[in-house]
Amino acid sequence: MDASIIMAAAWFCGAFINGLTGMGGMLIALPLITLFVTSKSAIVISLFPGLISGLLTLFLFWKYIDIKEVLGFWATALPGILIGVQTLKIVDIEILQILLALIITTHIIVQIIQDWLGTCMAPRQVMKYVLGLAAGFFSGAIGINGPIMAIYTSLMCMDENKSRGFFTSAVPSGFINISLVAYNGMVTPEVLHTELYLLPAAVAGFLLARPISRRIDRKRFHIAMLLLLSFAAASLFIRTMPYITAHVFHG
């Protein structure tokens, strides 16, 4: 089977999840796409369907965006990006991936305990800035900010629609990323040819999820986010297993 068709299927699934929760397309699609192309190429290829999914979410949930909250979050994310980029120069990327996986795992455990107790962490204004900085840091260091944004919406006890609206605040970064890779000559004719398969698949996956997303209540949305975060943590641990094996067990 043609690799482009399989990659399109990956983004159909990714956009479907994006349509349900407002995020997660990259987390679902990238592991499969990297089986056919390098990690760098997979990221470049996925920027376009990722942006399309984000724009569709923005179109549907823009009215739930809290501008003041979004600006506060991204105000600390910007310097976090610079810190992350500088950190990557002196620290192995695998160590940063392991750190993010540990943060996600810790959050999942805390959330399960809170669910068992029937409580929700009371919103704290400082979390906006702390997690904004963390989102920027991991975005600059390893190109991933979605899990930190999901953790923030959970800690701030946002409902499903407000969470989806908050996730759309990352859409401008999609335009920036595409502009940067295009400027550096990474948007090749081969990439554009692949997008002929991926973009329609992403739109179809997102639209198919729309009727289902309307029936997802707050409890199901919360469970879906925990499952997505679990998938993200597992993917990061699997990706770094060769590094862990080489440096811990044989170090």
Secondary structure, DSSP 8 states (H G I E B T S, - for coil): --HHHHHHHHHHHHHHHHHHHS--HHHHHHHHHTTTS-HHHHHHHHHHHHHHHHHHHHHHHGGG--HHHHHHHHHHHHHHHHHHHHHHHHS-HHHHHHHHHHHHHHHHHHHHHHHHHT------HHHHHHHHHHHHHHHHHHS--HHHHHHHHHHTT--HHHHHHHHGGGHHHHHHHHHHHHHTT---HHHHHHHHHHHHHHHHHHHHHHHHHTT--HHHHHHHHHHHHHHHHHHHHHHHHHHHIIIII--
